[in-house]
Structure formats: C-alpha cells, structure tokens
Amino acid sequence: MTISSDKPRKYVMNYECDKANSEATKWVLSTDGTIINPHFGLVLTAHGTENGTSLIAETNVNDATQGWKTGDDVEPTMTSTEGQQAEATMSTRDGTIQENNDHSRCITSHGQSSEEPIVICKCEGSVNQRWVFKYDGTILNPNMHPTLVMDVRDSNQSLEHVILYPRNGNPYQQWVYSFSVHGCHAS
C-alpha cells in the first residue's frame, strides 16, 4: 500500500515500488489497531460503512474508522518458491484485516489485476480478503496474484485510492507492522 501524498485525506493504493517515494510505502501496524505510515505520520482510514468504501491516509484522531484487527494468531512463517530465496512473512489465521469497530467488514481487493481498488466489504472469507504481511513491508494477497501488493494509486495521495499494483520496492508499497504477543508464558 502506498500513500499518495504527505497531506491528510489522500488515498492509499497499491503501486509500482520503483516509481513511488520509498517512504510512502512503509507502514506500522500498532498494537492499538492503527496502520501508520511513519514517514508521513498518517494512518489508514475508511470513512463509510458501505461495501466498496475506499481507503485513505489521514491524520490519526484515534477514531474507530482508523482501527484495524488482523486476528489473534499472527505468526511468522518462512516460505519459498522453487528457484527463489526463502522469504519471511507474517499472517493471521484467517488472513483477513478487519475493521476494529466492526469485525464483519474486511479490507478487500475489488479485483485480481493491477490497479484494482482496495475497498472495505462484508467479510465473506473469499480469497480477495486474504492478506500476507511481508517482511519487506509489503502487503499482498497470495491467493490472487503474488506479484501484486497494496499501493497508493499513482503515488499520489490526492487521488484517495489504495490499489493492487506489481511489487517493485516503491515506498508507497511498504508498510511497517508491529505485533504484540499476548498470553505467552514459559513452559
């Protein structure tokens, strides 16, 4: 996912990493449920409750529209594809990213091709609602097209859209996550 601008109320999208500002693609998933771009200090926000609501980056006001839940089981994994280097990822048990204030609504890819919008829809367990947090800062949907990641459309926040776009290292595709572990004890 990439922020389109350093100004609040701009869209978030998937974009080509080699064309976007690298700082615009880094995100932190905080323990309070906000997903923050540390460079711009803006958080992922969904204003609206209807299916298809676009995601934007906005100043953090600790509003319910800015909270996200990734599930209780976030576990690191190592994956590799034949001929490729092993890669570390983080994922939740069901793979969804849900609204903090309404767990029946999930971040959803509207389609399966490049530049398709990322929207909020009713959680249905579909493949376009499953996401993996990569250690390079990208968020991808491995079930649809493993080279497409969340990005800010045209690296331009003023367009107010998060989209799918080919992974290219652009900062508008890099998000930073911090997960807390609860209930762990030595045995």
Residue, then its C-alpha position, 0 to 999 in steps of 0.5 A: m500500500t502506498i500513500s499518495s501524498d504527505k497531506p491528510r485525506k489522500y488515498v492509499m493504493n497499491y503501486e509500482c515500488d520503483k516509481a513511488n517515494s520509498e517512504a510512502t510505502k512503509w507502514v506500522l501496524s500498532t498494537d492499538g489497531t492503527i496502520i501508520n505510515p511513519h514517514f508521513g505520520l498518517v494512518l489508514t482510514a475508511h470513512g463509510t460503512e458501505n461495501g466498496t468504501s475506499l481507503i485513505a491516509e489521514t491524520n490519526v484522531n484515534d477514531a474507530t474508522q482508523g482501527w484495524k484487527t488482523g486476528d489473534d494468531v499472527e505468526p511468522t512463517m518462512t516460505s519459498t518458491e522453487g528457484q527463489q530465496a526463502e522469504a519471511t512473512m507474517s499472517t493471521r489465521d484467517g488472513t483477513i484485516q478487519e475493521n476494529n469497530d466492526h469485525s464483519r467488514c474486511i479490507t478487500s481487493h475489488g479485483q485480481s489485476s493491477e490497479e484494482p481498488i482496495v475497498i472495505c466489504k462484508c467479510e465473506g472469507s473469499v480469497n480477495q480478503r486474504w492478506v500476507f504481511k511481508y517482511d519487506g513491508t509489503i502487503l499482498n494477497p497470495n491467493m490472487h496474484p503474488t506479484l501484486v501488493m497494496d499501493v497508493r494509486d499513482s503515488n499520489q495521495s490526492l487521488e484517495h485510492v489504495i490499489l493492487y499494483p506489481r511489487n517493485g520496492n516503491p515506498y508507497q508499497q511498504w508498510v511497517y507492522s508491529f505485533s504484540v504477543h499476548g498470553c505467552h508464558a514459559s513452559 
